Amino acid sequence: MMSLSESSWYRSSRCTEDSTCVEVALHRGRVRIRGSLMPDIVLSFSPHAWAEFIGRIKRHELDLAFA
């Protein structure tokens, strides 16, 4: 059994070692994300839910309107 600490976490190539980044890993058929500053807090999504979320971001459906 692979623990979360043994998952291969990936981050954008634009992230530096000292910056705050979102990290992504595949683990047991789930997409998991965490923040680099708080690695013990992990969110887990099905591949379908993750693809839908990313698609909505790309279509700007989740953009916030600022007044």
Secondary structure, DSSP 8 states (H G I E B T S, - for coil): ---GGGS--B--TT--TTS--EEEEEETTEEEEEETTEEEEEEEE-HHHHHHHHHHHHTTTT-----
